């Protein structure tokens, strides 16, 4: 579970990261990383649309992404805002493959 300081909460924050952030496309996710203006912890946001599946499937994918980001948090640089958008294929992929996809993009853009 990500603590409150490690989460993006406002729609304007999501929009700023997606529009101005650096993009890394994987097979199952698209990751956007934008350095924050102020120093602070890395913050995450997740976009899981209805194209991914029903409510149960979307929440499962979101929980998996949150677990992966909580796991990767110590290795990330402080002050990054990160939004991960799940693609429809993320619903059917094994957890290990999803981990590889997310970790590769985070290492590439947010380290």
Secondary structure, 3 states (H helix, E strand, C coil): CCCHHHECCCHHHHHHHHHHCEEEECCCEEEEEEECCCCCCCEEEEECCCCCCCHHHHHHHHHHHHHHHHHHHHHCCCCEEEEEEECHHHHCCCHHHHHHHHHHHHHHHCC
